[in-house]
Amino acid sequence: MLALVAKLNADPAVHGILVQLPLPPQIREEAVVHAIGSLKDVDAFHPENVGLLTLGQPRYYPCTPHGCIELLRRNGHDPAGRHVVVVGRSNIVGKPLAVMLMQKATAANPAGGDATVTVAHTRTANLARVCRQADILIAAVGKAGFVTADMVRPGAAVLDVGTNLSGGKLVGDVDPAVAAVAGALSPVPGGVGPMTITMLLANTARAAELIGGPVSG
């Protein structure tokens, strides 16, 4: 696999490389992610791209977190000045999303959320009480139906990032009963998922510009 990544890194016709995670247990995820050239890392998982994001100087935004912020803003739930609780601390969603939400929006970092951010997880004490403080609650735990109605402040916007298989169906991290309490609830499927793909395409176009000049058409 590393040999294939090296071949793609060296191919001038390839502008973006994405490794579908998780990998089989015999393959060390870190080694593969670190091997991808940082300019071709359209998932924004390479340590260099993570560092640039943390500094507020992103080369690329991680796809799912960026999709979350765009979905909120384009549906009238701008996180600026709001209290956002992110439930989940993964390297793919929770951590980078919290970083983006807390950052100042600038010309170099337009996705900065200007929000007050709390990161919670399954080991958080009084988790339901913490979640009820949120103007915007984001569930990214990876457990079907984890966020229940008693964890949501009435009228809060709830963003469901979960993708779980339950009874042969794709379901989110949010119990459907939350819809009766929340002011807005993103669907699964059809919510964050399509936004992730859209942001991946945007990153790939950006990579093509950085590597080979502006993309025409």
C-alpha positions as CSV (number, residue, x, y, z in Angstrom):
1,M,0.0,0.0,0.0
2,L,2.9,2.4,0.8
3,A,4.3,1.6,-2.6
4,L,1.1,2.6,-4.2
5,V,0.9,5.8,-2.3
6,A,4.5,6.6,-3.3
7,K,3.5,6.0,-7.0
8,L,0.5,8.3,-6.7
9,N,2.6,11.0,-5.0
10,A,5.0,11.0,-7.9
11,D,2.3,11.0,-10.6
12,P,1.8,14.6,-11.9
13,A,-1.6,13.6,-13.2
14,V,-2.9,12.8,-9.7
15,H,-3.9,15.9,-7.6
16,G,-5.6,14.3,-4.7
17,I,-5.2,11.1,-2.7
18,L,-7.9,9.8,-0.3
19,V,-7.4,6.7,1.9
20,Q,-10.7,5.2,3.0
21,L,-10.6,4.7,6.8
22,P,-10.6,2.5,8.8
23,L,-8.0,0.3,7.3
24,P,-7.6,-3.4,7.9
25,P,-6.0,-4.1,11.3
26,Q,-2.7,-5.4,9.7
27,I,-2.1,-1.9,8.1
28,R,-0.9,0.9,10.4
29,E,-3.1,3.9,9.7
30,E,-0.5,6.5,10.8
31,A,2.1,5.2,8.3
32,V,-0.2,5.4,5.4
33,V,-1.7,8.9,6.3
34,H,1.8,10.3,6.9
35,A,3.1,8.9,3.6
36,I,0.6,10.9,1.5
37,G,2.2,14.1,0.1
38,S,0.7,17.0,2.1
39,L,-0.3,18.8,-1.1
40,K,-2.3,15.8,-2.3
41,D,-3.8,15.1,1.1
42,V,-7.4,16.2,0.2
43,D,-8.7,14.7,3.4
44,A,-6.5,17.1,5.4
45,F,-5.3,14.3,7.7
46,H,-1.5,14.8,7.2
47,P,0.2,16.3,10.3
48,E,1.4,19.3,8.2
49,N,-2.2,20.1,7.2
50,V,-3.5,19.5,10.7
51,G,-0.9,21.9,12.0
52,L,-1.8,24.6,9.5
53,L,-5.5,24.2,10.4
54,T,-4.7,24.6,14.1
55,L,-2.8,27.8,13.4
56,G,-5.7,29.2,11.5
57,Q,-3.8,29.0,8.2
58,P,-5.6,26.1,6.5
59,R,-4.4,24.7,3.2
60,Y,-7.4,22.4,3.1
61,Y,-10.3,22.0,5.5
62,P,-11.1,18.5,6.7
63,C,-14.1,17.4,4.7
64,T,-16.7,16.4,7.3
65,P,-16.0,19.3,9.7
66,H,-16.1,21.8,6.8
67,G,-19.4,20.2,5.6
68,C,-20.8,20.6,9.1
69,I,-20.1,24.3,9.2
70,E,-21.4,25.0,5.7
71,L,-24.6,23.0,6.5
72,L,-25.2,25.1,9.6
73,R,-24.5,28.4,8.0
74,R,-26.5,27.7,4.8
75,N,-29.5,26.7,6.9
76,G,-29.6,29.8,9.1
77,H,-27.6,28.5,12.1
78,D,-24.4,30.5,12.0
79,P,-22.3,29.4,14.9
80,A,-20.8,32.8,15.5
81,G,-21.4,33.9,19.1
82,R,-23.3,30.7,19.9
83,H,-22.4,28.0,22.4
84,V,-21.7,24.8,20.4
85,V,-21.3,21.5,22.1
86,V,-19.4,18.8,20.1
87,V,-20.0,15.3,21.4
88,G,-17.0,13.3,20.1
89,R,-13.3,13.7,20.0
90,S,-12.1,11.8,17.0
91,N,-9.3,13.0,14.8
92,I,-11.6,12.8,11.8
93,V,-14.5,14.9,13.1
94,G,-14.6,16.0,16.7
95,K,-11.1,17.5,17.2
96,P,-10.8,19.4,13.9
97,L,-14.4,20.6,14.0
98,A,-13.9,22.0,17.5
99,V,-10.8,23.8,16.3
100,M,-12.6,25.3,13.3
101,L,-15.6,26.4,15.3
102,M,-13.5,28.2,17.9
103,Q,-11.3,30.1,15.4
104,K,-11.8,33.6,14.2
105,A,-13.1,33.9,10.7
106,T,-10.5,35.7,8.5
107,A,-9.8,36.1,4.8
108,A,-7.3,33.2,5.2
109,N,-9.6,31.2,7.3
110,P,-13.2,31.9,6.2
111,A,-14.7,28.8,7.8
112,G,-13.7,30.0,11.3
113,G,-16.8,29.7,13.4
114,D,-16.3,32.4,16.1
115,A,-18.2,30.1,18.5
116,T,-17.8,29.2,22.1
117,V,-17.0,25.5,22.0
118,T,-17.3,22.7,24.5
119,V,-16.0,19.3,23.6
120,A,-17.8,16.4,25.4
121,H,-17.5,12.6,25.0
122,T,-18.7,9.4,26.6
123,R,-16.6,10.0,29.7
124,T,-17.9,13.5,30.3
125,A,-19.6,13.8,33.7
126,N,-23.2,14.9,33.6
127,L,-23.1,14.7,29.8
128,A,-26.9,15.3,29.4
129,R,-26.6,18.6,31.4
130,V,-23.6,19.7,29.3
131,C,-25.4,19.0,26.1
132,R,-28.5,20.9,27.2
133,Q,-26.4,24.1,27.4
134,A,-25.8,24.1,23.7
135,D,-27.4,26.4,21.2
136,I,-26.0,24.0,18.6
137,L,-25.4,20.4,19.5
138,I,-23.2,18.2,17.2
139,A,-23.2,14.5,17.6
140,A,-20.1,12.7,16.3
141,V,-19.8,9.7,18.7
142,G,-20.3,6.7,16.4
143,K,-23.1,5.1,18.5
144,A,-26.6,4.8,17.1
145,G,-29.2,6.8,18.9
146,F,-26.7,8.0,21.5
147,V,-28.1,11.6,21.8
148,T,-31.6,11.4,23.3
149,A,-34.3,14.0,23.7
150,D,-33.5,14.7,27.3
151,M,-30.0,15.8,26.2
152,V,-31.3,18.6,24.0
153,R,-32.4,22.1,25.0
154,P,-35.7,22.9,23.4
155,G,-35.2,24.8,20.2
156,A,-31.5,23.9,19.8
157,A,-30.1,23.1,16.4
158,V,-28.8,19.5,16.3
159,L,-26.4,18.2,13.7
160,D,-26.1,14.5,13.4
161,V,-22.7,13.3,12.0
162,G,-23.2,9.7,12.9
163,T,-23.3,6.9,10.3
164,N,-24.2,3.6,11.9
165,L,-25.8,0.4,10.7
166,S,-28.8,-0.7,12.8
167,G,-31.1,-3.4,11.6
168,G,-29.7,-3.2,8.1
169,K,-30.4,0.6,7.9
170,L,-28.1,3.6,8.1
171,V,-28.9,5.6,11.2
172,G,-27.3,8.5,13.0
173,D,-26.0,9.2,16.5
174,V,-29.2,11.1,17.3
175,D,-32.4,9.3,18.5
176,P,-35.3,10.2,16.1
177,A,-37.3,11.4,19.1
178,V,-35.0,14.5,19.3
179,A,-36.9,15.9,16.4
180,A,-39.8,16.8,18.7
181,V,-37.5,18.9,20.9
182,A,-34.9,20.4,18.6
183,G,-35.5,23.6,16.5
184,A,-33.7,21.8,13.6
185,L,-32.2,18.4,13.1
186,S,-30.1,17.2,10.2
187,P,-31.2,13.9,8.6
188,V,-29.2,10.7,8.3
189,P,-28.8,9.8,5.5
190,G,-28.9,13.0,3.4
191,G,-27.4,15.5,5.7
192,V,-23.7,15.8,6.6
193,G,-22.8,12.9,4.2
194,P,-23.4,14.7,0.9
195,M,-21.7,17.8,2.3
196,T,-18.6,15.7,3.1
197,I,-18.4,14.6,-0.5
198,T,-18.9,18.2,-1.8
199,M,-16.0,19.5,0.4
200,L,-13.8,16.6,-0.8
201,L,-14.4,17.8,-4.4
202,A,-13.6,21.4,-3.4
203,N,-10.4,20.3,-1.8
204,T,-9.4,18.3,-4.9
205,A,-10.0,21.3,-7.1
206,R,-7.9,23.4,-4.7
207,A,-5.1,20.8,-4.8
208,A,-5.1,20.8,-8.6
209,E,-4.7,24.6,-8.5
210,L,-1.8,24.4,-6.0
211,I,0.0,21.6,-7.9
212,G,-0.8,22.4,-11.5
213,G,-2.1,25.9,-11.7
214,P,-5.7,27.2,-11.9
215,V,-8.4,24.8,-13.0
216,S,-10.2,25.8,-16.1
217,G,-13.9,25.3,-16.8
